[in-house]
Amino acid sequence: MEWQDKKQPPFNDHLGVKIDEWQEGHVVISVTAKPEHLNSQGAPHGGFIATLIDIAGSYCGLYCPYPDRRRKALSLSMNTNFTGQAKTNQLTAIGKLTSSGRRIYYSYTEVYDSKGTLIATGQMTMRYRSGSENLEGTVIEDDPIEN
């Protein structure tokens, strides 16, 4: 699995986000919410959950099978719907590519707790960065994330 060794953005590492599955058009990420990610009721904060939607909603359109390359995009819009309260701190977000053109793609994400409760959904519109419009992406050594 060529994506497992790719360095992720520092923010994702800071949050503890792990990529469990990744293929073209689909990603599964997971994270354990730490005390600083919780709201005043002790549940994962809505902003933390929205961040998971942002990560999964973008990654589902950014798969790159080449170990020395990566793809990038910018978020244009994101809609978040909270559907329930997490009962556990272990969260999973499943992002699916719903449509894509040459520069713009759309995704749908669902976030679950470890008991299988759907706690949020999100829809995103993303724009590929130059050079990321196809699976080849860009060379990692030119990438500031890697340097």
Buried (B, 14 or more C-beta within 10 A) or exposed (E): EEBEEBEBEEEBEEBEBBBEEBEEBBBBBBBBBEEEBBBEEEBBBBEBBBBBBBBBBBBBBBBBBBEEBBBBBEEEEBEBEBEEEBEBBBBBBBBBBBEBEEEBBBBBBBBBBBEEBEBBBBBBBBBBBEBBBEEEBBEBEEBEEEE
